[in-house]
Amino acid sequence: MNDLNQIRDVSFGKNVKLYHFVNLYGCSIGDDCSIGTFVEVQKNAVVGKRCKISSHSFICEGVTIGDDVFIGHGVTFINDRHPRATANGQLQTEADWQVIPTLVKDGASIGSGATILCGVTIGKGALIGAGAVVTRDVPDYAIVAGNPARIRGQVGDAPAQLSVTEADIGEKEPVPFTDLSFLTHQVQANFQSRLDSILATSQFIQGRTVREFEAAFAQHLEVPQVIGCNSGTSALHLALRVVGVQPGDEVIVPGMTFVATAWAVAYVGAKPIFCDIDLETYTLDPADVERKITPATRAIIPVHLYGQPADLQPLLEIANHYNIPLIEDAAQAHYADYKGKMIGGFGRMACFSFYPGKNLGAAGEAGALVCQFDADAEKARMLRDHGQRQRYVHEEIGYNYRMDEIQAAFLVEKLPHLARWTQQRQLAARRYEELLADLPVVRPITAPDRSHAFHLYVIQSEKRNQLLDYLQQHKITCGLHYPIPLHQQPCFSIYGQDKPGTLPNTEQLARNCLSLPMYPGISPAQQRWVAHVLRAFCEE
């Protein structure tokens, strides 16, 4: 310590090293810390033991830093969501703002130039890339980077641990396709408390908890408006109604998706125009989209299939050029991102499903519609509630598409876990990538400018049906998503697009696709067993 430092009311541990020009007041610094030049640590901030805080970093009031944390140069913490210089024409004082706490857990590292917004928790051992802007919680041992920061990997994921040997394959127990109980158990106590409150108030439909979820999900997606619905299918239907699609209009959809995407088009009396997919990403092919636009085209619905974001930049350019609304079908892509921005915020609207098996699943049926414009959101809310803004005044033919309080309560409790659960899916996908690398199957890729949510892990095999039977014989449950493409479904034959070879990439994927077990909590031993059985099939 020296006269060049400003130090007031600080609690120091043992062996703290301070460099010149630090400004510390009212804070606590643990044993064996190093505080660099021009660092400021404000009152009520806590720094644990053996931390290194590099020069020009700012640790504000409300920040708690655990032990063994590294803070790079020029890192900034923020403790106010809406800072302003003045309040009521006067300079703000401490009484005018609310400090929102931030926690950095033991062993985390934060790269130079990062900005940490208030209210987040940075997990144990996490690694924050230089220049990252952290806007939401970071799971333990996650690697995040970008603005806003997104998960890019996991610290300490050693490929050597993924090799398959007879010794570590594990017990040959059945491997389920998914395990919803693993997720439910993590939120059950808090959900039960919310459920008790709902039962006590007997407000079951579209009440306070629905509004809470809508606000939380909008903040999560960084979008203006979210409207809770009773399903993702309903959200798609509302979106087409809001943009004014009429009977006889055309709407472009991929041939490879769940049928609900096209149901919405049929519900409004329009004609689905089925387009082919890119065979690497399995998402809508922009070139085929542009070929199939006509004067009757009124909307484009790209689907972020299996959790892989569609190539939105060229699709948005096409949509803007022809002045056609783009509506994202994000039913399988919770927490995926495209060029660093969360899926759901690109199109005029976006539609999410919370079917129980989705990455963010309800305790029954539920969905949501994202709107960029207030007028769209207002109309969607009116249509969702029997076409009424004022009770018993029905302006248009509406629907009973409201979300119930029980689903909203379950989703509110699960949403804070979504980042960690997505990371676990991505780690499981990397394990499969390593384990299946030398087998004659086509593995899914993640495009360089995208973050894949891995709702499903879909491989391709020319012997798909035999492989499926073989896996099932070994008690490994798999899925087919989807064995009959939409343009060849009997219900859509009236549109005359079902001739074989019409959508060659789509038809190839439908013939060859096989979804392997994928869920947060799938163990390395289970994945090694899946790979072992796959290898045995390929070697027969």
Secondary structure as UniProt FT lines:
FT   TURN            3..4
FT   STRAND          6..8
FT   STRAND          11..12
FT   TURN            14..15
FT   STRAND          17..18
FT   TURN            20..21
FT   STRAND          23..25
FT   STRAND          28..29
FT   TURN            31..32
FT   STRAND          34..35
FT   TURN            37..38
FT   STRAND          40..41
FT   TURN            43..44
FT   STRAND          46..47
FT   TURN            49..50
FT   STRAND          52..53
FT   TURN            55..56
FT   STRAND          58..59
FT   TURN            61..62
FT   STRAND          63..65
FT   TURN            67..68
FT   STRAND          70..71
FT   TURN            73..74
FT   STRAND          76..77
FT   STRAND          86..87
FT   TURN            88..89
FT   STRAND          90..91
FT   HELIX           94..96
FT   STRAND          102..104
FT   TURN            106..107
FT   STRAND          109..110
FT   TURN            112..113
FT   STRAND          115..116
FT   TURN            118..119
FT   STRAND          121..122
FT   TURN            124..125
FT   STRAND          127..128
FT   TURN            130..131
FT   STRAND          133..134
FT   TURN            140..141
FT   STRAND          142..145
FT   TURN            146..149
FT   STRAND          150..154
FT   TURN            155..156
FT   HELIX           159..162
FT   HELIX           166..168
FT   HELIX           180..201
FT   HELIX           208..221
FT   STRAND          225..229
FT   HELIX           232..242
FT   TURN            243..244
FT   TURN            247..248
FT   STRAND          250..254
FT   HELIX           260..267
FT   TURN            268..269
FT   STRAND          271..275
FT   TURN            279..281
FT   HELIX           286..291
FT   TURN            295..296
FT   STRAND          297..300
FT   HELIX           305..307
FT   HELIX           312..322
FT   STRAND          326..329
FT   TURN            331..332
FT   TURN            334..335
FT   STRAND          337..338
FT   TURN            339..340
FT   STRAND          341..342
FT   TURN            343..344
FT   STRAND          349..353
FT   TURN            356..357
FT   STRAND          367..371
FT   HELIX           374..384
FT   TURN            386..387
FT   STRAND          388..390
FT   TURN            391..392
FT   STRAND          393..394
FT   HELIX           405..414
FT   HELIX           415..417
FT   HELIX           418..435
FT   TURN            436..438
FT   TURN            448..449
FT   STRAND          450..451
FT   STRAND          457..460
FT   TURN            462..463
FT   HELIX           464..473
FT   TURN            474..475
FT   HELIX           486..488
FT   HELIX           490..495
FT   TURN            500..501
FT   HELIX           504..512
FT   STRAND          513..516
FT   TURN            520..521
FT   HELIX           524..539
//
